[in-house]
Amino acid sequence: MNTPTEPTEYRLRRRRILAFTTAMIMSGAVFAPWLWSLYQGGSVFFLLFVALFWLALGRFCYQWLAPAQANQNGRPEAAREEDQ
């Protein structure tokens, strides 16, 4: 079995950057043509509205693809808190 030579922080940082890039590409494939047509039409209000939708979908995709946060024991932890 191969042991990783890179520090865990570095690997997590690379995975987060990859998740961000992938999320922006996925959401951009949907919203970029729409934004471009609104820009060409001169609709500033709807341009801002669709840009916010693009960021919201990008954030959703990022949360879906990004690695989980690790707790103090080094194990992944859910984003929500336990009610106990």
C-alpha positions in Angstrom: 0.0 0.0 0.0 1.3 3.4 -0.9 1.7 6.0 1.8 1.0 9.6 0.9 4.1 11.8 0.9 2.2 15.1 0.8 0.8 16.7 4.0 -2.9 16.3 4.5 -3.4 20.1 4.5 -1.9 20.4 1.0 -4.0 17.5 -0.4 -7.2 19.1 1.1 -6.3 22.4 -0.4 -5.8 21.0 -3.8 -9.1 19.1 -3.6 -10.9 22.2 -2.6 -9.5 24.1 -5.5 -10.5 21.3 -7.8 -14.0 21.3 -6.4 -14.3 25.1 -6.8 -13.1 25.0 -10.4 -15.4 22.1 -11.3 -18.4 23.8 -9.6 -17.8 27.0 -11.5 -17.5 25.1 -14.8 -20.6 23.0 -14.1 -22.7 26.0 -13.2 -21.2 28.2 -15.8 -22.2 25.8 -18.6 -25.8 26.5 -17.6 -25.6 30.2 -16.8 -22.9 31.7 -18.9 -24.9 31.7 -22.2 -27.9 33.1 -20.4 -25.8 35.9 -18.9 -24.2 36.7 -22.2 -27.6 37.1 -23.9 -28.8 39.3 -21.1 -25.6 41.4 -21.4 -26.1 41.8 -25.1 -29.7 42.8 -24.5 -28.8 45.4 -21.9 -30.9 44.0 -19.1 -28.9 45.0 -16.0 -31.5 43.9 -13.4 -31.9 40.4 -14.8 -28.2 40.2 -15.4 -27.5 40.7 -11.7 -30.4 38.3 -10.8 -29.0 35.5 -13.0 -25.5 36.2 -11.8 -26.7 35.6 -8.2 -28.3 32.3 -9.3 -25.0 31.3 -10.9 -23.2 31.9 -7.6 -25.9 30.0 -5.7 -25.7 27.0 -8.0 -21.9 27.2 -7.9 -21.9 27.2 -4.1 -24.3 24.1 -4.1 -22.0 22.2 -6.4 -18.9 23.2 -4.4 -20.6 21.9 -1.2 -21.5 18.7 -3.0 -17.9 18.1 -4.4 -15.7 19.5 -1.7 -14.0 17.2 0.8 -15.5 17.0 4.3 -14.0 19.0 7.2 -11.9 17.0 9.6 -12.5 17.2 13.4 -9.7 17.1 16.0 -9.4 13.4 15.6 -8.7 13.7 11.9 -11.9 12.1 10.9 -14.4 13.7 8.5 -17.3 15.6 10.2 -20.7 16.6 8.9 -21.4 20.3 8.4 -24.4 20.2 10.7 -24.4 20.1 14.5 -25.7 17.3 16.6 -28.6 18.1 18.9 -27.8 16.4 22.1 
